[in-house]
Amino acid sequence: FFRIVPSCRFKPRTSISSKIVSMMKSLGKTSPKSEKKEDAFNGLKLVSVDNLAKENDKAQEMEEVSRARRRMRRGKHDIDSDDEGAQEVANKMVSQTFDAKINLKMLKSLKRFFDDADTDGTRDLDEQEFIDVFSKAAGGKIPNEELKHWFMRIDANANGTIDWDEFSTYLLLESQQVKSEQATSVEYVQKYTRPPARDQMHSNMVTRLLVPKKSGKYFTFSRDGSAKVWTPEGHLEKTFHSGGAWITDACFIRNETHMLFATMDRWLHVYDVRDAVHVRSFCRSGIDGLPTSKSSTSWLSPTTTGTGLPSGDEMEVRGPLQEPIYLKQLGENATAVAWHELPTSRQYENPELLLLGLHSGRVTIYPFSLNSQVTVASPLANHRIHTGTVSKIMASPALAAIITASWDTSLRLTSLEASAKSSTIRVLGGPDNAFGHQKSVFSFDWSENLKLIASCGSERTIFIWNPFIANPVYKLDSHSTSLVDVTFNGDQLISMSSDKVVKVWDVRTFGCLQTFHDGSGVTYSPENQLTAVTYDAKRARVVAASTYPVIWNTRRQMAEFPTDYKGHTQTVASVLYNPIFHQVVSADRDMVMTWDIESGEKVFVFGIRRWLQNDDDQITCTAFDQGGRRLIVGTRSGHVSLWNYINGQPLKEFGDAGEGEIKCLTHIVNRFQAYSYVVGAAHDALALFMDHEKQPDHRRFSYDSSLVTAMVTCSPQCIAYAIDTGQIVLCNPVMTKEIGVLNGNTNDRVPCTIDALVRLNIKEPLVSAGSDGCIQLWNFKTRDLLHTCTACVGTGLTALTANSSSTWLVAMDSNGVATTFDISGIPVRPAGPGSVDAAMFRQHSRFETNKGQAVVSICFVDRENILVTACVDYSLKLYTMDGVYIAALGSAPGFKLRDRTTWNGEQMPPPPTQAGLDEARGLQFLPPDHEPKKHRR
């Protein structure tokens, strides 16, 4: 049945069978027997005798396998000389621009490179495979530690492996996400103008709105068959087309010098953009390509019914009226139109193409010409792409494909090549895809810069697509009704729903920048909604239309920050240090920022506003999991969620922890009993969520009705949390039962609350900080109080932090004064009460951190012994243990942590004495026997 032929070094033609074989290999379904036979025959190929074309396909496929195996035997997984795209990506990795300008050629070659790197056939790369392969691809110029960071950043779901979807999506999105936000915010404000007269409006809804970049005029096309041009002020300039058939779609052609639109009676018209003058028309032909009219000049008569041309009084014509071009096989009306110009004319005599999406779901391609003497055009391609009406069509030179959307719930990428059979490159969504649209798709937009597709339809969700994978990479679901249209504006996405609500999104963070609605108070007729939206780049305004244009102008609001400021503009809720990436992660009301501690540069930022419960909701606390790769976020509404902070992807929503805001969070892992929990403290109880891929298990534990003020993990079997009575409760998180209670309110101590808890990393003591300014050390196993010291007088302590080696402890009071302690002398396992004395708990320094302003959160940077503070003035500042001010994150000029000459270098002063503090506050204490003078009013 099989015969053996020698291996050939020629490039056979590309066919569907070779693609299937390639996909089967990438899926890990290659037969082990065929691999053994290949080794046995040493390069000979097995091919079928009944199809010589399959021999060529098999030879090409096996040659690729042999080439990959030769690379593996040489110990080189690098890219072949012909894979220039993948080599370019490797070079970009070395030059810190890993993702800039990724094109289709690079992605194709990189996909082959990715498949070769998957040595175990699991369709994804683990951390070691990624490091080995990309280290050799980059010529050893990238250290393994940095590659490990790259791997963790690309691993969107934090499962320890990278598949092709994650890899390609990262390449497309990461460059946009790391861009810094400007300190200037942009707001769109509606321009209130008097609606035009009734006879100037369209009598039916606008189906398409076009705004050319040069002239800035607004062209509207309506269901009433008319087309109008409006001035930028919203006044009608003229009606340049008036027919009886519904205009279904319109587009610009030839660099926006002309516009093309289609009508329901199977006519297409071309007008000049400059003066809205008719140029030429297209229409369906009769049988065998002959015109439908018996007379070749009958179409000139303005009274002829069914011609689709307007009357002579309504249409201006430049020069003699040319005979329309008759389109063969146009058996139905076009619901979507587009124009495309091929880069070369090798395949067609005319490089211009007319793309039509039809009511039946077919896509037809015709040669396009305005001055051709040929009056009959045959289709170059006519494919049944969709099973429902095509709602929009667009050509993308970067993808070398036609993008179409349909009422059949799918988007499709189809090759521009005209062939006997349709060549669908990829299907995005569809009836069989549970992650995409489940209802009709009405519109989409493609961004050449971002390499993203945004689509919308009957659902309330906007889907963001990576065109190289079948599932959406993001969903924006903040609208309350079905969506009408979407359009890109640089790094922004503008969406509009049927309730006349427009939203502006930041594609870098997928956060909603602004929501506005039509506030004119006008009730549109026959439908009270806006039906089209676009962006006027020349005047930086959002333009929508119902029966006439509605305009929102841009108003720039200068923030109270320098133009080069890149930090938080809202109060910071928490700041954390990640020793794995050597980064600081800070969170304000709804934004999470990641900072490189060595240079102070912002590495990444993402927003969670769309996941918050309401407008008053905000982030209240954050915590890392034990692996340091996932960020746990708690909110004011009591909601707990899990995020991959490296790339901003939401991983899991645990739900509500109970009444009240989340005060603190922690993550516990017991590897022996194979369980892990996310624990959140809300109001008077602890909420425990099982950290598992399945539905999380939710448990609650409460000691009494006292409010929880602080919490920390002591061991996998023990959590310590403080309540407002000043007691520290020890509980078992799995059994959800009390283990013991630590009471620090002794007879000689004023009752106080515990506002901060820290468990020393390699030592057993538990450290608590109270509102009376005292620090206490506990042995949580024996319940013994080891030591008590006073850090401040007259103020309470609000935060504690310690380094991982348990040699430094920093306490922060309510006035922003930091007190550092050298605790290196504390034994790992103190014997009991009195085993820790003042010499072991020695105060090192005491200084003001932010001119007396309160500090919200602090963290300790282990590698450099640096203190990071988050102040109420939105700043994140770095200090040494001696009180030397280094710099503020996000502020200019930058700094290098290892270069002291780039530091600010200011020595922060010690806090004033109580008398000096009172004097600064304007207070003056008088002796008891002294009476103040009475002053006249």
GUMIKE-184799 format. One record per residue (C-alpha): x, y, z; residue in three letters. Coordinates in steps of 0.001 Angstrom, whole numbers, plus 500000, padded with zeros to 6 digits. Example, Ala and Ser with C-alpha at 12.3 -4.5 7.8 and 13.67 -1.06 7.14 Angstrom:
REM residues 2
512300495500507800ALA/513670498940507140SER/
END
This chain:
REM residues 937
500000500000500000PHE/502891502331500647PHE/506030502732498625ARG/509293504300499667ILE/510660507273497736VAL/513879509163498387PRO/513784512414500306SER/513723515409497971CYS/515031518859498664ARG/512421520819496783PHE/509599523012497968LYS/506292521403497027PRO/503158523427496630ARG/501280524417499774THR/498007522544500157SER/495327521939502736ILE/496663518456503450SER/500066519812504441SER/498387522276506812LYS/496393519463508368ILE/499529517371508845VAL/501256520364510413SER/498350520967512776MET/498274517296513724MET/501943517446514597LYS/501407520578516689SER/498618518776518489LEU/500972515968519359GLY/499049513341517328LYS/501863512145515083THR/502037508389515002SER/504988506961516982PRO/505360504193514399LYS/505917506654511587SER/508670508291513605GLU/510374504926514131LYS/510163504157510415LYS/511655507507509609GLU/514616506784511868ASP/515004503307510367ALA/515109504524506804PHE/517313507504507708ASN/515548510237505816GLY/513329508143503515LEU/509673509157503444LYS/506507507082503401LEU/503941508392500948VAL/500682507166499508SER/500694505778495974VAL/497258507013495017ASP/498036510699495270ASN/501333512186494103LEU/500427515537495572ALA/500498513946499007LYS/504068512847498348GLU/505125516451498004ASN/503229517502501116ASP/504648514613503129LYS/508154515282501897ALA/507951518887502987GLN/506565517957506367GLU/509132515244507054MET/511917517538505900GLU/510862520043508537GLU/510889517287511162VAL/514341516135510089SER/515627519678510187ARG/514248520119513699ALA/515830516848514852ARG/519183517818513424ARG/518986521053515401ARG/518157519072518533MET/521111516703517999ARG/523373519724517599ARG/521897521126520797GLY/520694524200518933LYS/517040525086519042HIS/517690528365517344ASP/515937529522514241ILE/516791528543510698ASP/518299531111508425SER/515011531426506558ASP/513066532185509755ASP/514016535847509753GLU/510868536844511617GLY/511653534697514646ALA/515264535863514649GLN/514024539444514602GLU/511857538723517618VAL/514875537254519398ALA/516827540403518613ASN/514007542501520007LYS/514169540478523204MET/517812541435523576VAL/517094545099522857SER/514243545283525400GLN/511664545827522610THR/510420542286522556PHE/507027543046521077ASP/507392546123518884ALA/505817545961515419LYS/505127542239515275ILE/503898541461511789ASN/502243538430510230LEU/505451537076508713LYS/507207537194512057MET/504310535460513790LEU/504195532682511209LYS/507883531932511526SER/507660532308515279LEU/504844529749515361LYS/507150527205513700ARG/509848528147516158PHE/507402527719519041PHE/506397524249517827ASP/510032523184517515ASP/510699524321521064ALA/507935522066522399ASP/510159519010522823THR/507706516982524894ASP/504765517391522508GLY/502401518899525074THR/501461521879522825ARG/502892524305525359ASP/506201525289526926LEU/507099524904530560ASP/509525527262532232GLU/512650525212531535GLN/511796524707527840GLU/511193528431527459PHE/514476529377529123ILE/516538526817527186ASP/515147527680523785VAL/515025531468524005PHE/518404531688525672SER/519939529987522632LYS/517749531981520246ALA/519066535217521757ALA/522653533978521607GLY/523002533826525373GLY/522644537602525717LYS/519696537341528091ILE/520347535913531568PRO/518162533061532739ASN/516730535148535566GLU/515373537690533092GLU/513968534927530886LEU/512242533513533927LYS/510597536893534418HIS/509559536915530756TRP/508009533491531172PHE/506000534515534219MET/504783537633532467ARG/503622535760529368ILE/501957533013531431ASP/498571534761531587ALA/496718532177533681ASN/499727531495535965ALA/499519527719535481ASN/503243527214534864GLY/503006526683531083THR/502707528888527987ILE/500573527910525015ASP/500577529600521630TRP/497491531675522428ASP/499137533216525478GLU/502399533765523611PHE/500941535511520554SER/498511537585522622THR/501343538824524799TYR/503340539914521749LEU/500417541991520513LEU/499231543522523780LEU/502271544054525969GLU/503691546994524067SER/500482548924524485GLN/500072548058528152GLN/503478549329529250VAL/502965552790527805LYS/502924555463530439SER/499754557405531077GLU/499863561137530537GLN/499132563468533417ALA/496626565226531180THR/493200563596531195SER/490839563908528230VAL/487116564428528639GLU/484471564565525920TYR/481744567188526398VAL/478634567295524245GLN/478311570208521881LYS/474783571516522301TYR/473498572839519009THR/469986573430517861ARG/468718570419515892PRO/468343571085512170PRO/464959571697510665ALA/462779568676510082ARG/463131568911506302ASP/466949568903506647GLN/467101565712508725MET/466989562225507343HIS/463480560784507457SER/464902557468508726ASN/467889556352510785MET/471493556771509609VAL/473164553470508685THR/476716554735508184ARG/478664557839509206LEU/481918558747507448LEU/484399561474508418VAL/487330562099506046PRO/490540563132507770LYS/491339565992505395LYS/488107567896504924SER/486518567049508274GLY/483005567137506843LYS/480450564586507984TYR/478777562282505454PHE/475640560438506560THR/473862557634504717PHE/470351556691505719SER/467653554059505382ARG/465517556614503561ASP/467867556309500573GLY/469428559747500974SER/473032560804501555ALA/473901564165503085LYS/477011566170503841VAL/477239568264507027TRP/479626570968508162THR/481826570369511254PRO/479408572598513181GLU/476563570195512449GLY/474784572253509789HIS/473493570666506591LEU/475565571586503564GLU/473620569668500939LYS/471858566437500056THR/473934564843497311PHE/471939561653496784HIS/468234560985497107SER/466938557587496058GLY/464126555379497179GLY/466161552368498283ALA/467672551855501727TRP/471420552601501838ILE/472947549571503562THR/476632550504503881ASP/479278553007502788ALA/483057553311502793CYS/485918555474501581PHE/488000554459498574ILE/491226555662497003ARG/492740557337500075ASN/489461558997501002GLU/489173560866497725THR/485959559013496826HIS/483179557294498709MET/481196554225497776LEU/477814553138499099PHE/475361550317498353ALA/471558550302498258THR/468945547619498761MET/468020547553495033ASP/471489546166494165ARG/473014549444493034TRP/476348550898494129LEU/477281554553493673HIS/480626556361493769VAL/480876560059494679TYR/483766562471494932ASP/484473563450498543VAL/485586566998497771ARG/482326568281496332ASP/479982565266496645ALA/479649564891492874VAL/478564561617491285HIS/481341559743489475VAL/479965556339488476ARG/477544553585489462SER/477476549804489546PHE/474423547574489299CYS/473452543947488873ARG/473297542495485382SER/470849540153483691GLY/471479536664482387ILE/474862536066480772ASP/476122539458481834GLY/473750541491479676LEU/472171544645481063PRO/468703544253482553THR/467261547023480357SER/466382546250476749LYS/467888549490475560SER/471504550201476373SER/470592553828477100THR/467401553257479052SER/469257553726482298TRP/469731557402481463LEU/466019558083481897SER/465335559569485331PRO/461791558205485261THR/462827554606484740THR/461745552567487736THR/464187550256489404GLY/467301551923488055THR/468478553019491470GLY/469657556413490199LEU/468317559601491734PRO/466525562233489711SER/468566564690487707GLY/467714567549490048ASP/469184565736493048GLU/472449564507491563MET/475410566550490361GLU/477550564934487678VAL/481060565903486626ARG/481247565562482850GLY/479055563222480822PRO/477103560636482770LEU/478862557295482220GLN/477042554044481739GLU/477067551928484937PRO/479221548857485236ILE/477066545739485361TYR/478113543169487953LEU/477541539559486950LYS/476216537036489475GLN/475087539740491887LEU/471875537920492706GLY/471101539754495938GLU/471660543067497678ASN/474952543961499310ALA/474701544538503058THR/478391545457503497ALA/480904547067501120VAL/484655547635501160ALA/487430548561498773TRP/490964547227498623HIS/494033547932496527GLU/496517545112496026LEU/500189545960496585PRO/501074544564493130THR/499150543751489975SER/500611540291489425ARG/497362538411489911GLN/494882540816488398TYR/495065543274485560GLU/493394545839487801ASN/494860546002491334PRO/491675547550492778GLU/489064545229494255LEU/485434545757495198LEU/484439543620498198LEU/480763542916498809LEU/479169541110501745GLY/475729539826500781LEU/472493539115502583HIS/472919535346502248SER/476360535338503868GLY/478347535199500628ARG/481386537379499916VAL/481889538453496306THR/485001540139494914ILE/484899542191491678TYR/487578544132489818PRO/487064547824490458PHE/487536550686488009SER/485928554072487501LEU/487224554900484015ASN/487065551488482429SER/485349551192479059GLN/484266547684479945VAL/480700547856481241THR/480394544230482437VAL/482436542834485345ALA/482697539179486339SER/483386538196489934PRO/486936537161490792LEU/485689535180493771ALA/482279534292495130ASN/482340532327498397HIS/479719531317500916ARG/481608532458504003ILE/478816532846506553HIS/475449531245507196THR/473877534599508072GLY/473816538121506725THR/477205539823506475VAL/477010542920508678SER/480434544406507923LYS/483416543716505689ILE/486943545113505745MET/490261544346504050ALA/493493544235506063SER/496805544436504160PRO/498718543476507329ALA/496762540237507644LEU/496485539715503870ALA/492879538853504574ALA/489296540012504436ILE/487628540415507826ILE/483882539845507895THR/481242539881510634ALA/477871538236510392SER/474581537651512114TRP/475668534003512473ASP/477656535084515619THR/481098534749514005SER/483904536823512528LEU/486008535285509783ARG/489367535995508230LEU/489383534992504569THR/492306535029502182SER/492317537785499576LEU/493462535338496932GLU/490816534507494369ALA/490521530754494002SER/487970528172493098ALA/487371527345496733LYS/487059529680499673SER/490139529887501881SER/489111530740505438THR/492176531543507502ILE/490488531627510899ARG/487060531733512503VAL/486713534021515514LEU/483883532876517728GLY/480879531270516116GLY/478029529022517278PRO/480421526305518467ASP/482657528686520434ASN/481386529258523961ALA/483897532075524581PHE/482828534382521730GLY/479605535976520571HIS/476461533984521232GLN/474229536377519287LYS/474433538406516084SER/477520540522515423VAL/476605543997514205PHE/479941545729513831SER/483691545503514383PHE/486823547544513880ASP/490403546514513133TRP/493410548426514466SER/496504548129512284GLU/498591549659515067ASN/497386547510517955LEU/496813544374515841LYS/493463543893517579LEU/489861543441516489ILE/486991544825518567ALA/483491543502517844SER/480001544101519202CYS/476454542956518618GLY/473203541983520270SER/474977541266523545GLU/476110543880526043ARG/479732542790525708THR/482564544093523556ILE/484924541319522470PHE/488624542022521896ILE/490255539534519521TRP/493788538563518705ASN/493333537732514993PRO/495782534843515284PHE/493727532822517794ILE/490086531756517810ALA/489082532909521299ASN/488727536495522531PRO/491547537861524659VAL/489370540312526572TYR/485743541215527192LYS/484359544646528067LEU/480865544306529487ASP/479977547614531113SER/477081548533528788HIS/473523547854529921SER/471936547300526469THR/472959545828523129SER/475740547580521247LEU/475434549387517957VAL/478970550226516867ASP/482641550316517915VAL/485599552230516530THR/489284552580517423PHE/491009555883518068ASN/494685555173518571GLY/495005553583522020ASP/491340554214522736GLN/488221552279521818LEU/484865554031521468ILE/481683551996521853SER/478017552967521631MET/474931551089522789SER/471303551326521763SER/470402553413524837ASP/472504556326523478LYS/475371555678525909VAL/478933556109524604VAL/481978554741526428LYS/485649555478525843VAL/488059552660526775TRP/491813552617527251ASP/493018549616525237VAL/496307549567527186ARG/494543548797530454THR/491032547883529194PHE/489664550369531682GLY/486737552689530978CYS/487990556271530763LEU/484657558007530371GLN/480959557263530008THR/478639559856528494PHE/475207559843526931HIS/473168562008524624ASP/472081564836526892GLY/470357566935524260SER/466909565813525433GLY/465811565190521837VAL/463622562182521064THR/464708560842517710TYR/462250559401515217SER/461372556791514023PRO/463744555161516593GLU/464943556962519694ASN/468561555870519486GLN/471933556662517951LEU/472786554257515139THR/476360555131514084ALA/479501556464515736VAL/482990557422514580THR/485924559596515611TYR/486892562907514048ASP/490678562838514278ALA/491124566309512821LYS/489101567988515573ARG/489554565297518267ALA/485854564712518795ARG/483387561849518956VAL/480632562029516340VAL/477448559948516419ALA/474316560095514302ALA/470624559304514471SER/468881561310511758THR/471583564000511970TYR/475085564249513547PRO/475550564568517329VAL/478957565888518440ILE/481075565572521603TRP/484043567919521731ASN/487273567224523621THR/488040569081526787ARG/491472568545528303ARG/491729568787532055GLN/495164569485533428MET/495825567359536471ALA/497498568757539566GLU/500703566931538712PHE/503722567693536545PRO/503492566629532940THR/506300564093533448ASP/504652562534536523TYR/503789558861536028LYS/502598557838539459GLY/499255557488541183HIS/496675560250540996THR/494481558748543707GLN/495092557712547297THR/497220554569547456VAL/495568551717549367ALA/498552549370549682SER/502136548803548572VAL/503888545426548366LEU/507361544188547502TYR/507885541114545343ASN/511350539585545939PRO/511026537237542949ILE/510826540019540369PHE/512482542658542582HIS/509493544905541959GLN/507112547047543992VAL/503368546718543377VAL/501085549548544472SER/497306549886544237ALA/495053552924544531ASP/491258553054544208ARG/491076551118540937ASP/494571551000539401MET/497460548602540063VAL/500984549710539135MET/504213547716539024THR/507566549460539520TRP/511153548463538861ASP/512828549212542161ILE/516284549546540591GLU/515356552438538302SER/511987553638539603GLY/510415553108536168GLU/506824551985535876LYS/506824548504534377VAL/503121547787534069PHE/499716549179534975VAL/496186547818534762PHE/492787548892536035GLY/489991546956537682ILE/487243549610537618ARG/484964547515535427ARG/485095544649537954TRP/484082546804540914LEU/480547546507542241GLN/479546550180541985ASN/480941553674541584ASP/481737553963545294ASP/483602550673545368ASP/487405550701545504GLN/490473548631546382ILE/491094548483550118THR/493935545941550416CYS/496121543576548394THR/498354540576549074ALA/500541538148547123PHE/500019534420547032ASP/502888532331548350GLN/504323531908544862GLY/504493535673544391GLY/502930535532540919ARG/499299536242541710ARG/497797539285543390LEU/494809538978545720ILE/492611542080545716VAL/489991543049548315GLY/487478545852547861THR/485250548084549928ARG/482164546071548931SER/483683542926550463GLY/484609541318547135HIS/487774539190546747VAL/489392538428543393SER/492629536926542081LEU/494807538533539382TRP/497938537842537423ASN/499509541171538258TYR/502315540615535745ILE/499988541023532763ASN/496768542299534348GLY/494656539230533594GLN/491807538376536011PRO/492162534771537120LEU/489342534140539567LYS/486538535823541454GLU/485960534390544916PHE/482890536451545647GLY/481887538389548731ASP/483542537747552079ALA/480642539224554036GLY/479425542585555224GLU/481836545488555229GLY/485088546148553398GLU/488037543769553189ILE/490447544926555865LYS/493328542542555153CYS/494181539464553074LEU/496526536503553287THR/497269533264551443HIS/498025529956553151ILE/499374526763551583VAL/499784523366553232ASN/501745521175550840ARG/501487518079553012PHE/497717518164553194GLN/497477519585549630ALA/495243522565550262TYR/495515526314549813SER/493187529067550952TYR/492693532755550344VAL/491648534364553627VAL/490009537760553836GLY/489069539691556966ALA/485826541622556623ALA/483938543325559453HIS/483829540827562337ASP/484743537568560595ALA/487257535746558429LEU/486189534394555052ALA/488107531401553656LEU/488046530620549933PHE/489483527413548525MET/492131528347545974ASP/491230525706543399HIS/490291525619539733GLU/486839524327540627LYS/484153526331542356GLN/485813527806545461PRO/484696526564548844ASP/483552529448551036HIS/483822529239554833ARG/483460531791557615ARG/484878532044561112PHE/484103534624563787SER/485419534850567348TYR/482778537330568498ASP/481116540474567200SER/484330542540567523SER/485726544124564378LEU/488854542654562786VAL/491701545194562636THR/494735543191561416ALA/495654539685560251MET/498755537626559454VAL/499623533993558699THR/501679532322561437CYS/501823528819559915SER/499756526695557502PRO/497711525614560513GLN/497448528954562268CYS/496217532453561446ILE/496463535338563889ALA/494052538231563648TYR/493479541191565951ALA/490124542547567041ILE/489188545998568270ASP/489229544917571924THR/493031544625571723GLY/493127540824571690GLN/494848538610569127ILE/492864535507568177VAL/494646532392566910LEU/492535530097564725CYS/492913527022562544ASN/491831528051559020PRO/490885524550557889VAL/488943523539560972MET/487667527137561367THR/488005526976565121LYS/489777528972567788GLU/493198527812568995ILE/493955530483571549GLY/493803534176572449VAL/496692536577573157LEU/495765539458575440ASN/498251542307575546GLY/496088544675577600ASN/497775544127580957THR/496904545979584136ASN/499636548604583638ASP/498703549284580041ARG/495877551437578741VAL/493425549360576653PRO/494161549842572947CYS/493573548283569551THR/496080546327567476ILE/496427547949564047ASP/499328545922562578ALA/500677542369562817LEU/503905540901561414VAL/505197537333561596ARG/509010537274561446LEU/510104535123558534ASN/512803532814559972ILE/512034533436563612LYS/509034532374565631GLU/507979535653567319PRO/504789537401566272LEU/505005541216566402VAL/502019543479567092SER/501699547281567017ALA/499037549091569038GLY/497270552398569020SER/499145553355572214ASP/502511553342570382GLY/503711550054571914CYS/505237547064570117ILE/504858543590571597GLN/506620540329570742LEU/504712537054571169TRP/505450533360570980ASN/502240532280569288PHE/502923528597570002LYS/503269528954573803THR/501044532101573998ARG/503825533912575933ASP/504458537667575803LEU/508200537969575146LEU/508869541713575133HIS/507175545125575114THR/508715548390573998CYS/507440551894573278THR/508038553145569739ALA/506267556506570049CYS/504422558605572613VAL/501155560402572033GLY/500453558760568684THR/499462555310567570GLY/501268552878565298LEU/499551552149561991THR/501917549879560048ALA/504678547305560543LEU/507095545631558158THR/510202543452558462ALA/512781542073556069ASN/512878538408555052SER/516001537681557132SER/514308539057560281SER/517094541526561071THR/515181544798560538TRP/511777545919561762LEU/510134549233560816VAL/507140550759562610ALA/505149553719561239MET/502996556003563369ASP/499986558110562430SER/502153561223561898ASN/504308559568559238GLY/507276559016561564VAL/509270555834560898ALA/511102554021563685THR/513614551341562660THR/514760548546564944PHE/517734546222564733ASP/516276542830565720ILE/519164540640564583SER/519834539672568210GLY/516427538062568761ILE/516836534261568924PRO/515057532059566417VAL/513142530256569149ARG/512924532370572297PRO/512684530301575467ALA/509900532199577169GLY/509010535459578951PRO/512118537559579535GLY/514167535784576855SER/514068538947574703VAL/515429542165576220ASP/515992545721575079ALA/519495544929573790ALA/518019542439571332MET/515318544897570266PHE/517439548005569674ARG/516140551194568112GLN/518314552191565149HIS/516812555441563807SER/513731557598563899ARG/512793560102561190PHE/509891561848559453GLU/509024560374556087THR/506742562920554435ASN/506751566181556404LYS/504278564969558990GLY/501676563585556574GLN/500111560223557346ALA/501469557092555690VAL/498904554571554424VAL/501101551536553761SER/504766550483553896ILE/506905547610552633CYS/510525546517552979PHE/512867545929550002VAL/515128543102551153ASP/517935543280548629ARG/518861546885549378GLU/517363547360552885ASN/515068550073551552ILE/511775551284553029LEU/508937552149550605VAL/506120554329551915THR/502720555161550413ALA/501514558540551631CYS/498117560230551562VAL/499443562659548918ASP/499552559742546392TYR/503361559529546511SER/505537556419546806LEU/508875557327548400LYS/512050555365549133LEU/514206555747552245TYR/517242554038553710THR/517264552669557246MET/519190555785558286ASP/516457558130556995GLY/518109559206553728VAL/515513560110551108TYR/516277558347547808ILE/513515559300545356ALA/509809559047544588ALA/508504556437542157LEU/506991557953539023GLY/508564561390539481SER/511284562983537412ALA/514204562890537323PRO/514801559163537441GLY/517335557425539629PHE/519538554369539830LYS/519313552587543145LEU/522946551470543004ARG/524201554937542065ASP/523994557220545095ARG/524774560259542967THR/521297559958541414THR/519566559996544820TRP/517877562997546307ASN/520154562496549319GLY/518171564579551807GLU/518580563451555408GLN/515095563328556867MET/514837565119560228PRO/513912563409563473PRO/510387564030564717PRO/509880567120566873PRO/509401566814570601THR/505906566978571970GLN/506334570669572875ALA/507704571460569449GLY/504902569516567799LEU/502286571372569812ASP/503889574686568947GLU/503861573752565260ALA/500159572968565547ARG/499488576362567161GLY/498832575028570662LEU/500109576557573880GLN/499718574884577249PHE/499494577216580252LEU/500160576362583902PRO/497058575563585953PRO/497268578759588015ASP/497611580966584990HIS/494469582431583528GLU/494498583727579960PRO/493804587386579346LYS/490298588296578356LYS/490181590063575059HIS/487446592299573777ARG/485306591053570964ARG/
END
